[in-house]
Amino acid sequence: MAHSTGEGAHLLRGVRAKRIAEQGLRAEIVRGAVAPGQWLVEPELGERYGVTRNSARLALDVLIAEGLVERIPHRGARVRVVSTAEAVAVLECRQVLDGLLAHKAAQNATGGRADDLRDNLLRMQRAVADQELLECSTLVREHHRLLRELADHPMASSLVAQLEGRIVRHEFQLLLRPGQAGRSVAGLARVVDAVGERRAEAAEAAARAHVQELVDALLPEPVRA
């Protein structure tokens, strides 16, 4: 008996398909290939990433939870528009939480437990040297994931994870500014060094200083008389 070759038979489905669509769309949103406010149509996303419509829908659900996408009742899903003011407000919250997580991570950094952070830092530094800024953005996210893991503070980690997606595009746009990627990675290097040396207060101060630099970079220059 002949097998069905109906529409969608060639498309991937399941967990792997969801991950492909999720990672692909996140990367496009971060680098601006999909603009804020743009509508996201599930069948079109499925064709773009070679996955089923259901896999595309599940991927959208992940990005909605991250704050990158929003679903409008009776209309569909679109890329969230995050204003500079909202991004600054998120970073102000992150400044406290990132400081706490860095402090806890330093306290827990025994027996080589900070090695993954150091390895990731080296990859970030190489990405900056090679001007691979999208890769650098991905590695910055990985830095924060590793820091949360080492800190072992579920409440703070959960709050940061909820906030992170809302500003990832703004953070990437900052990385595109001349010299900003190098400055950002240098700030994270100070965090990693302090964590690895188990200097909890220094790690917290470095993490807060790094976020403050991002806030300052996002805020408009004051008007001088």
N, C-alpha and C positions, 0 to 999 in steps of 0.2 A: 504494500500500500504506500502511496506517495506521501511524503511528509509535507506538512503545511509550510509554505514560504510566504506567509502573509506579512503585511507591513509591520516592521519592528522586529522581525525574526533575527536580523543581523545585529541588533543592539545588545550591549552588555547589560546585565541585570545583577542584583544582589549587592552585598557589602562592598565589593571591589568597585562596582560601577558607581555607587553612591560616593565613594571616596574620590574617584577620578573626577566626577562632576563638581564635587565640593572643592577640591584643591584647584581645579582649573578655573572655576568661577571666582574663588577667593583671590587668586593671583591676578585675574583680569580686573577685579574691582580695585585691588591695592595699587596696581600700576596705572589705573585710569583708563584702561581699554574699554571698560564698561562704566559709563558716567553716573554720578549721583543722580537719582531721580529716574533713571532708565528702567522701563518695564522689563520684566524677565518672564518670558513665555516658556512654559515647561516643555512642550514638544520641540521648540526651537533649541532649547538648551540640550535636550536629549540628542538631537541630531548633531549639535556642535561637538559634544563630548563622546558621542557614540554609545549612549546609554538609553535605557528605557525612560519613558515619561515618569513612571513611578520613582525611578532612581533619581531623576532630576528633582522631583518634588521633595524627596527625602534630603537631598543635598541642600535645597533651599531652606528646609526646616533647621538644619545645622547652622546655616549662615544667619537665619533669623534669630536664633538663640544667641549668636555671637554679636548681634547688633549691626551687622553689615547690610542686612536686607530686612525689609518690612513687608508684611502682607496687609493689603487694604481690602476690607470686606467688599465683596461683590465686584471687585476690580482685578485683583491679582497681586503679584509680588513685584517689588521694585527695589532698586538699590537705595539704601537710606541716605538722606542728605544730612550730614553732620556738620553743623556750623562750626566756625572757629571758636566761638564762645562756648559751645558744648564741649569741643575737644579740650579746651583749656580747663573747663570744670572737671572733666574726666581725669585729666592729668593731675589736677590738684588733689583729687581723691587718691589717685595712684601714688602720688608722692609719699603719702603717709603709709600706705599699704606696702609699697616697694621697700621703704625703709625698714618696716617691721620684718618683712620676709628676708631681707639681707641680713638683718641682725640675727634672726633665728638660724639662717643658713650658716653663718659664721660660727655660731655656738655648736652646730651639728657637724661641722667640717672636720671630722676625725678620720684617721686612717685612710687618707687619699680619697675621701668622698667628694672632694671638689675637683677631682681630675677631669670629669666630664665638662665642667664649666670652663676649665683651662683649655681643653681641646677645642671646645666650641669657640672660645675667644680667638684662638689661632686661625680657625676657619673664617671668622668674621674679619680678621685683619687681612687675610689673603683676599677675601672678596672685595674689600675696600681698595687694596692695592691693584686689583685687576678691574676695578670699576664695575663689578658685578653687583649692582645695587639692589636688584630684586632678590638675589641670593643673600645679600647682607640683611635685608629686611626679614627674610625667613629665618636666618640665624639669630637675629635679635629676638624673635618670638621664641626660638628654641632656648636662648639664654634665660628668658623669663620662666619658661617651663621647667628648666633644670633647677633654677633658683627656688621655685615653688616646691619642687620635689624634695630638695635638700632641707628647706625650711621646716617641712612637715607641720604646717599650720593650716589645717583644712579650711577654716573659716576665712582667713585672709586670702588663701589661694582661690577659693570659690568666688570671692568678691572681685579679685583681679581678673579672673577668667571672664566674668560677666562684662567687665569694662573694656577689656583689651581690644575686642573686635571693633568697637566704636571709633577708635582713633588710629587703626592700623594704616588707613589710607593717608591720613594727615602725617603720620610718622614717615611713611614712604616719601611723600612729597617733600618733607624736610630733608631726607637723605639726598634728594636730587640737587639741593642747593650746594654751591661750591664750598668744599671743605667741611660740610656738616657731617658727612658720613665718618670722616676721620675723627672729628671731635666727639661724636656720639660713641664710637667704639672705644676711644680713649677713656671716656667717662665710665663705660662698662668695664674696661680693664681695671680701673681703680676699685670697682666693686669686687671683681673676681680676685684681685690681689688681696684685698682685706679679708674676704671670705676664706680664701685659702690659708691665710695666716691666722685665722680665728680671732681677728680683731673686730668684735661685734659692733662696737660703737662707730669705728671707722667705716665699716661696711654700710651701716645705716646712713651715715653722713654722706658717703659717696653715692649711694643709691638716690637719696633725696636731692643731692646736687645735680645728678644726671637728669632727673625729671625736671628740675627747675630750669635747666638749660633748654629743654624742649619747650617749656612754657614760655620762656623769654623769646625763643625763636618764633613761636607762633603769634605772640602779641605784636600788634603794629607798633612801629616806632613812635614815641611821643612827639607831638607837634611842638616845635620850639618857636618861641616868639621872635 
